[in-house]
Amino acid sequence: MLKRLKSYMMPMAMTIGILFYNYVSVFAFLIPYLIFIMLLFTYTKLSISNIRFTKMHVWLISIQIIGSILVYFALKPINSTLAQGIMICILAPTATAAPVIAGMLKGNVASLTAYSLLSNLTVALVAPLFFSYIGYNELPFLTSVFEITERVGFLLIIPFVIALILNKFLPKTSLFLQSKSGISFYLWSIALTVVTGKTVKFIVAQGSSHLWVEIGIATGALVVCVFQFWLGRKIGRKLDDTVAGGQGLGQKNTVLAIWMAQMYLNPIASIGPGTYVLWQNSVNSWQIWRQRKQS
């Protein structure tokens, strides 16, 4: 029963967020704490000695960082909000749940776990610089860099450091957290409900004045989603790591991406990762269905 409920949790979370956006959006202040806890659960399961970075990881992280910058500057002359909404769908780090999907697809879970760590830590370093350059918050560049680094770094790097300390000096506590890692799924569902509610509330407040931009962002997110899964798998296939390549580049931490967009970009840009949730879960559902059919 619980397993079946999990398969419907994503649409349920988003539906609740859409229907009750006025109520759930008031809990937006909880999002960074929920992300922090989810990452801590994930990182306690990491064994540093087993982490191996490969040539594929270098390719993927290069595409993630350089690709997001190129796409932003390519689309900016058309519309800066559109550029931000598509850019964040590429820059966003790999989802913490990606290794789980990789396992279901018979992929290399260890490889994807290593890339998830690399992706999150790299974004923690790059995002503050890029967001400050975009300058939407109108702060001086260095002030903006330090402010965003403090928040994003706290969110992405500190859980990793704490996990390392727990694994080294408090192994029993670490094992306890590992045994409770299933809680992350429910925390993710709560976070998804809240960020969906906040996004919908903002869209409703805008009325129809930005309708075409919003449609453009949603459509662009679909194109980017499919392309990233395809390109990741193509690179992975050449390096004998097909599934990890596709999931590493295509499956994004959309809750984090929505939060970053709402905090540091034009909030309308959060429609990009907001719709990316639907697109990537559609791709994952199709992949899992195909895998089960082949098996």
Stockholm file with secondary structure:
# STOCKHOLM 1.0

chainA/1-295         MLKRLKSYMMPMAMTIGILFYNYVSVFAFLIPYLIFIMLLFTYTKLSISNIRFTKMHVWLISIQIIGSILVYFALKPINSTLAQGIMICILAPTATAAPVIAGMLKGNVASLTAYSLLSNLTVALVAPLFFSYIGYNELPFLTSVFEITERVGFLLIIPFVIALILNKFLPKTSLFLQSKSGISFYLWSIALTVVTGKTVKFIVAQGSSHLWVEIGIATGALVVCVFQFWLGRKIGRKLDDTVAGGQGLGQKNTVLAIWMAQMYLNPIASIGPGTYVLWQNSVNSWQIWRQRKQS
#=GR chainA/1-295 SS CHHHHHHTHHHHHHHHHHHTHHHHGGGGGGHHHHHHHHHHHHHHTCCGGGCCCCHHHHHHHHHHHHHHHHHHHHHTTTCHHHHHHHHHHHHSCBCTTHHHHHHHTTCCHHHHHHHHHHHHHHHHHHHHHHHHHHTTTCCCHHHHHHHHHHHHHHHHTHHHHHHHHHHHHCHHHHHHHHHTTTHHHHHHHHHHHHHHHHHHHHHHHHTTTTHHHHHHHHHHHHHHHHHHHHHHHHHHHHTTCHHHHHHHHHCBCHHHHHHHHHHHSCGGGGHHHHHHHHHHHHHHHHHHHHHHHHC
#=GC SS_cons         CHHHHHHTHHHHHHHHHHHTHHHHGGGGGGHHHHHHHHHHHHHHTCCGGGCCCCHHHHHHHHHHHHHHHHHHHHHTTTCHHHHHHHHHHHHSCBCTTHHHHHHHTTCCHHHHHHHHHHHHHHHHHHHHHHHHHHTTTCCCHHHHHHHHHHHHHHHHTHHHHHHHHHHHHCHHHHHHHHHTTTHHHHHHHHHHHHHHHHHHHHHHHHTTTTHHHHHHHHHHHHHHHHHHHHHHHHHHHHTTCHHHHHHHHHCBCHHHHHHHHHHHSCGGGGHHHHHHHHHHHHHHHHHHHHHHHHC
//
